[in-house]
């Protein structure tokens, strides 16, 4: 069973997303398990403080090291082999290849930030820093959900067809999926490509490969 822990100030954020679609299927089939750990529970003052002003001045607040580090260590106590990932804009970009790496780890802990970010000393407690891309979210929770969804759908038995994960975009690094069509054969004057109706599997496979390469090259030019 794949075990995921989420360190967050908002455990309730995950209630609805984890109760539908692919995550729900993985959890109900006992293929995956998710535990949310409330970082605020590890604060030691009566106000349950988890943030403070940055030294040197500047806008916003930072997540304090004491409760965050304590939460990380609790996650490691629960699973000594877990791979701890800090979700932060300064991390390496998340890719399909990274999702494939995480599936092999069996246990993943995702640390969700808030405010202006983390006290730098927290970084010493994690195994990796990860970003979804060059933009800023209000917190790490949406990023954690994206990572979990990408990983869960790769777990054996989660998808209806095992080939679906194998043929996904980016499974071959840098290559997008090809165009797909279904019924009706003609929609508002737009027809399904003849090759897909031919029944010639070799030609269909060649067409799909070519279209995937064209899409990928167009994307690279736009990047």
C-alpha positions as CSV (number, residue, x, y, z in Angstrom):
1,X,0.0,0.0,0.0
2,X,1.3,3.5,-0.9
3,X,1.3,5.7,2.2
4,X,1.0,9.5,1.9
5,X,1.2,12.0,4.7
6,X,0.3,15.7,4.3
7,X,1.6,18.2,6.7
8,X,-0.7,21.2,6.6
9,X,-2.5,23.9,8.5
10,X,-5.8,23.1,6.7
11,X,-6.5,19.3,6.8
12,X,-10.1,20.0,5.8
13,X,-8.8,21.2,2.4
14,X,-8.4,17.6,1.4
15,X,-11.7,16.1,2.5
16,X,-13.6,16.6,-0.7
17,X,-10.9,16.0,-3.3
18,X,-9.8,12.8,-1.6
19,X,-13.4,11.5,-1.5
20,X,-14.0,11.5,-5.3
21,X,-12.6,10.1,-8.6
22,X,-9.1,8.6,-8.7
23,X,-8.0,9.3,-5.1
24,X,-11.2,7.8,-3.7
25,X,-10.8,4.7,-5.8
26,X,-7.2,4.3,-4.6
27,X,-8.1,4.7,-1.0
28,X,-11.3,2.6,-1.0
29,X,-9.4,-0.3,-2.7
30,X,-6.7,-0.1,0.0
31,X,-4.1,0.7,-2.7
32,X,-3.3,4.0,-1.0
33,X,-3.7,5.6,2.4
34,X,-3.6,9.3,3.3
35,X,-3.1,10.8,6.7
36,X,-3.2,14.6,7.3
37,X,-1.1,16.0,10.1
38,X,-2.1,19.3,11.5
39,X,1.1,21.4,11.9
40,X,-0.6,23.7,14.5
41,X,-0.8,20.7,16.8
42,X,3.0,21.0,17.3
43,X,3.0,24.6,18.4
44,X,4.0,24.9,22.1
45,X,2.4,28.3,23.1
46,X,-1.2,28.9,24.2
47,X,-2.1,30.7,20.9
48,X,-0.9,27.7,18.8
49,X,1.4,30.1,16.9
50,X,2.9,28.8,13.7
51,X,4.2,32.0,12.0
52,X,6.3,35.0,12.9
53,X,7.8,38.2,11.3
54,X,11.0,37.8,9.3
55,X,14.3,39.0,10.7
56,X,15.5,42.0,8.7
57,X,12.0,43.2,8.0
58,X,9.9,42.8,5.0
59,X,6.2,42.0,4.2
60,X,4.3,39.0,5.4
61,X,5.0,36.2,7.9
62,X,7.1,33.1,7.8
63,X,6.3,29.6,9.1
64,X,8.2,29.0,12.3
65,X,10.7,26.2,12.5
66,X,9.7,24.7,15.8
67,X,6.2,23.4,14.9
68,X,7.0,22.5,11.3
69,X,10.2,20.5,12.2
70,X,8.2,18.7,15.0
71,X,5.5,17.8,12.4
72,X,8.1,16.5,10.0
73,X,9.7,14.4,12.7
74,X,6.3,13.0,13.7
75,X,5.8,11.9,10.0
76,X,9.2,10.2,10.0
77,X,8.3,8.5,13.3
78,X,5.2,7.1,11.7
79,X,7.1,5.9,8.7
80,X,10.9,5.8,9.0
81,X,11.3,5.4,5.2
82,X,9.1,8.2,4.1
83,X,10.4,10.7,1.5
84,X,9.7,14.2,2.8
85,X,8.9,16.8,0.1
86,X,8.6,20.6,0.8
87,X,6.2,22.2,-1.7
88,X,7.7,25.6,-2.5
89,X,8.1,27.9,-5.6
90,X,11.9,27.6,-5.2
91,X,11.9,23.8,-5.6
92,X,12.6,21.7,-8.7
93,X,9.7,21.5,-11.1
94,X,7.3,18.5,-10.8
95,X,7.2,16.3,-13.8
96,X,5.7,13.0,-14.9
97,X,9.1,11.4,-14.4
98,X,9.1,12.6,-10.8
99,X,5.7,11.1,-10.2
100,X,7.0,7.8,-11.5
101,X,9.9,8.1,-9.0
102,X,7.5,8.7,-6.1
103,X,5.5,5.6,-6.9
104,X,8.6,3.5,-6.3
105,X,9.1,5.0,-2.9
106,X,5.9,3.6,-1.3
107,X,5.7,6.4,1.2
108,X,5.6,10.2,0.6
109,X,5.2,13.1,3.0
110,X,4.2,16.4,1.5
111,X,4.9,19.6,3.5
112,X,2.4,22.4,2.6
113,X,3.5,26.0,3.2
114,X,1.5,29.2,3.9
115,X,2.2,32.9,4.3
116,X,5.5,34.1,2.7
117,X,7.2,30.7,3.0
118,X,9.3,28.7,5.4
119,X,12.1,29.6,7.8
120,X,15.2,28.5,5.9
121,X,16.3,26.1,8.6
122,X,13.3,23.9,7.9
123,X,14.9,23.0,4.6
124,X,17.5,20.9,6.4
125,X,14.7,18.5,7.6
126,X,13.3,17.6,4.2
127,X,14.6,15.3,1.4
128,X,13.5,17.5,-1.5
129,X,12.0,20.8,-2.5
130,X,9.3,20.7,-5.2
131,X,7.4,23.3,-7.3
132,X,4.5,22.9,-9.7
133,X,5.7,25.8,-11.8
134,X,6.7,29.4,-12.0
135,X,3.7,30.9,-10.2
136,X,2.6,31.4,-6.6
137,X,-0.3,29.8,-4.8
138,X,-1.9,30.8,-1.6
139,X,-0.5,27.6,0.0
140,X,1.0,24.2,-0.7
141,X,-2.3,22.4,-0.5
142,X,-3.4,22.6,-4.2
143,X,0.2,21.5,-5.1
144,X,0.0,18.5,-2.8
145,X,-3.3,17.5,-4.3
146,X,-1.8,17.6,-7.8
147,X,1.2,15.5,-6.7
148,X,-1.1,12.9,-5.1
149,X,-3.4,12.7,-8.1
150,X,-0.5,12.2,-10.5
151,X,1.0,9.5,-8.2
152,X,-2.2,7.7,-7.4
153,X,-3.2,7.1,-11.0
154,X,0.2,5.3,-11.5
155,X,-0.5,2.8,-8.8
156,X,-1.3,-0.7,-10.1
157,X,-5.0,-1.4,-10.0
158,X,-6.2,2.2,-9.7
159,X,-7.0,2.9,-13.4
160,X,-9.5,0.8,-15.2
161,X,-6.9,0.1,-18.0
162,X,-3.2,-0.2,-17.0
163,X,-2.3,1.0,-20.5
164,X,-3.9,4.4,-19.7
165,X,-1.0,5.4,-17.4
166,X,1.6,3.9,-19.8
167,X,0.4,6.0,-22.7
168,X,-0.1,9.3,-20.8
169,X,1.5,12.5,-21.9
170,X,5.0,12.9,-20.6
171,X,5.4,9.2,-19.7
172,X,8.1,9.3,-22.4
173,X,10.0,12.4,-21.2
174,X,9.0,15.6,-23.1
175,X,6.5,13.9,-25.4
176,X,2.8,14.9,-25.3
177,X,-0.1,12.6,-26.0
178,X,-1.6,12.4,-29.5
179,X,-5.0,13.8,-30.5
180,X,-8.0,11.6,-29.6
181,X,-11.4,11.3,-31.2
182,X,-14.7,9.5,-30.4
183,X,-18.2,9.4,-31.7
184,X,-19.8,11.1,-33.6
185,X,-17.7,10.6,-36.7
186,X,-18.6,14.1,-37.8
187,X,-19.2,16.9,-35.4
188,X,-20.2,20.4,-36.6
189,X,-18.5,19.7,-39.9
190,X,-15.3,18.4,-38.4
191,X,-14.4,14.8,-39.3
192,X,-12.4,12.2,-37.5
193,X,-9.1,11.6,-39.4
194,X,-9.5,8.9,-42.0
195,X,-6.6,6.9,-40.7
196,X,-8.3,6.3,-37.4
197,X,-11.3,4.7,-39.3
198,X,-9.1,2.6,-41.6
199,X,-8.6,-0.4,-39.2
200,X,-4.9,-0.5,-40.2
201,X,-3.2,-0.6,-36.8
202,X,0.3,0.0,-38.2
203,X,-0.8,3.2,-39.9
204,X,-2.7,4.3,-36.9
205,X,0.3,3.8,-34.6
206,X,2.5,5.7,-37.1
207,X,0.0,8.5,-37.3
208,X,-0.3,8.8,-33.5
209,X,3.5,8.9,-33.1
210,X,3.8,11.6,-35.7
211,X,1.0,13.7,-34.2
212,X,2.6,13.4,-30.7
213,X,5.9,14.6,-32.0
214,X,4.3,17.5,-33.8
215,X,2.4,18.6,-30.6
216,X,5.5,18.3,-28.5
217,X,7.6,20.3,-30.9
218,X,5.0,23.1,-31.0
219,X,4.9,23.2,-27.3
220,X,8.7,23.5,-27.1
221,X,8.7,26.4,-29.5
222,X,6.0,28.2,-27.4
223,X,8.0,27.6,-24.1
